[in-house]
């Protein structure tokens, strides 16, 4: 629910929005939606080719568009980008920390380097983006931080320990931020987003651990495609609706709503149910 008395971002038209991971998936969906809303856009991604495609699609409708290659693991680079956004657009009202990666590996098998890779992008990338943009959002007089977690930030899933760790951390970080902003009656708010199965390339681009190198990644990606029922455009619509309504948490898709309910109703039992289901599944436990 929204909070009366706080000045929040109720109207996106004419506002400046920055999005990481804008080269594909939810990030591209957000860029196109924000352009259609009449926003100025500052887009970034490590994938320059994908970013260029997004810019080409968004440019005709965006009030203004800037873009740059960005490694969200690099704190100094993220801070420099935030300063560039304000220099080029004069202000910024919305930061969406969306860039992310996935790793399929059992914890007993994953290397520390693999775990650090996921945490550096999925968690520290969110921290860098939040910290870099927060003073600029405050200076704008109305702002919003959107951090993309996952349904795997609500429940744990076997074979996804690193991803779980990062996405649970994003959820905790964002919820604490939201409380602090409300307590100080800031002009900035924050929302934690938990997508279910979204039709993006994250499963196809996911790494597998060294011990899982023989796993058929195409088969896993095809299985993901069968259960991923929500389009990036629909995900973007739900996220932006959550921004203007000042939602604390945004769940995307029926699967996300089901998983959220499962966690609330069976906070301990769901783990045993997942273990039971995986033992009886033909799907490899990566």
N, C-alpha and C positions, 0 to 999 in steps of 0.2 A: 504494500500500500504506500501511497505517497505521504508526505509529511507537510501539513499546512504550516506556513510561517517560514519555511525555507525557500529561498529563491533557487529553483531548479530549472533545468533545461527543458522547457515545455514546448518550444518551437524550434525546429531544426533549420528552417528557411533562413538563408543568409549567414548561417553559422559556419565556423571552420572546424572540420573534422579530420583527425589524423588516424590512420589505420596501418597497423603492421601486418605482415603476411597477406598483403593485398593482391598478390599475384595469382591467386586461385581460390577455389572453395568459398568458405564463408567470407573471407576477406574481400574477394571480388564481388560477391553478392552485396556486401555492405557498401562498397564503393559505388556500385551502380544504383543502389537504393538511395544513398546519400546524395548522389548527383541528381537523381530525379526529385529529391526533396528541395533542391535549390541550394545546396551547400557548396562551399569551397572545400577542396580536397587536398590533403597532403598524404601521399601514399608511399609505402615502403615495402620492400621484400628483398630477400637474398637472391631470389630467382629473377634475374633481370628480364629474361624473355617473357615469363608469365606476367611480370609487372607491366611491361610494355603493352601486352595484349589488353590488360585491364584498363590502362590509361587510354588506349585507343577507343575502347567501348564507352568509357565514362566521360571523356573529354567533351563530346558534343552537348552534354546537359549540365555539366558542372559549371558553376560560376567562375571558378578558377581552379587550376590543377597543377600541383607540383609533385615531383616524385624523386626517389633516390634509392639506390641499393643500400641495404642496411643489414648488419649482423647484430641481432638483438643481444647476443652474448657480450658484445663490446660496449661496456658502460659509457666510455667517453664518446663513442660514435653515436649512441642513442641520445645522450645529452646534447651533442652538437646538432643532431637532427632536430630536436625540440627547439633549440635556439633558432635554427634556420627556418622552421615553420613560422615562428612568430615574426622573424625578420621579413619573410616573403609574404605573409598573409596579415601581418600586423597584430593578430591575436589568434587564440585557439580555444575552442569550447568543448571539444570531445576528443578523447583518446581511446581507441579500441586496441588493446593488447591481445592480438589474435594469433601471431606467429607461433607455430608449434610443430612438433615432430612426434613420432611414435616409435616404440621399440617392443618387439615381441620376444621376450626371453624370461625364463624362470629365474628367480632371484639367485638360486644356488648356482646357476650357470653364467649369469651376466657378469661382465667385468666391471670394475669400478670406473673405467674410462667410458663404458657405455652408459652407466648410470649418470655420470657427470655430464655427458653430452645431452641427455634428456633434461636433466635439471637445469643446465645452463641456458637452454632455449626456452623450455616450457615454464619454468619458474623464475629464474633470474631475468629472463627477457621481460617478463611481466613486471617484476620489481623495478628494473631499469626504466621501462616506459612510464610506469606510474610516478616514480620519483622525479624523473626528468620533466614531465609535463605538469605535475601538480601545481607548482608555483605559477605557471603560465595560465592554468585554468582559473586559479584564484584571482589572478590579475584581470581576467576577462569579465569578472563579475557574475558569471554563471557558467558552470562547467560540469562535466560528467566523465568519470572513469569507468570503462567497461573492460572487464578482464574475463577472458574465455577460459573457463575450467572445462568440465566434462561430466557426463554421468559417472565416469570413473573418478570424479572428485566427490561423489556421493556414496558409492560402494566400491569395494575392492574387487578386482577380477584376476583370476590366475593367469599367469603369463604376461601380466602388465604391471608388475611391481614398480618399475621405474616411472611409468606413466601415471600410475596411481599416486605415487609419492609427490610428483610435481603438481598434479591437478588438485589433490587434497590441499597442498600448500597454497596454491592459488586461491582456493576457496577460503581458507583461514585468513590469509593475508587481506583479501578483499572485504570479507565480513568485518574484520577488525578495523580496516580503514573506514568503512561505512559508519560504524559506531562512533569512531573518533570524529568524523566530519559532522555527524549529527550533534554530538555532544558539544562541539565548539560552534555550532550554528553556522557552519561554512556555507558559502555559495556553491560549493562543489559537492556532488554526490557520487556514489559508486554502486555498481551492480556486478554480481557474479553470475556468469552465464554457463549453463550446463546443457550442451547439446547431446542428443542421443545419436542415432545413426543418421549422418548427413552425407549426401552423395558427393563426396569430395575425393581427392587423390591421396588422402593421408594414409589409407591402408596400403595402397600400391607403393607409396614412397617409404613406408615404414621399414626400419632396419630390423633384422633378426639377430639374436645373439650369436656369438661364435659357435656355441654348442648346438644351435638350432639352424645351422647353415644349410642343412639338407631339407628343411621344411619347404613344401611347395607354396611359395609366396603368392603365385597367381591364383591357386585354389583358395587360399585364405582371403585374397582380395575379392574374388568372385562371391564367396560366401558373405562377405561384408556388404557387397553391392546388393545382395538379395534382401538383406534386412534393413539397409539404409533407405528409408522411405521419404525423408525430408530433403527438399532441394535447398541449395545455398541461398536462393532468393527468398524462399519462405523463412529460412533461418534468420536472414537479415531483417525481414519484416518483423518477426517476433522480437528480435533484439532491440530494434529501434522503437517499437511500441513500448518495450520495457523501459527504455530511456525516458521517453516523454511522460510515462506514468510513474517514473521514479521507483521502479521495482527493486527490491533488495536482491532477489534471485529470479532468474529467468530460466525456465525449463523449455527445451525445444523438442517437440515431437511426443507422440503418445508413449513411445518407449521410455523417454526421460521421465514422464509423469508416472509411469508404472514403476520404474526403478526408484524414484523418490518415495513413492508410497510403500514399496517393499522395504526400503531402509527404515522408514518410520515405524512400520508395523512389525517387522521382524529384524531388528537391529543386530541381533546375534545369530539368529537361526539362518539368515540368508547365506551366511558363509558355508554352513554345512550343506545347504541345498545346492550351492554352486559346485562344491566338491563332489557331491553325489552325481550331479548332471554331467560334469566333465569326465568322471570315471566311465560313464555309460555312452559317451559321445565318440563318434568316429573322428571328430575334429582333433588334430594334434594339439597337445597342450604345450604351446610354445613358451 
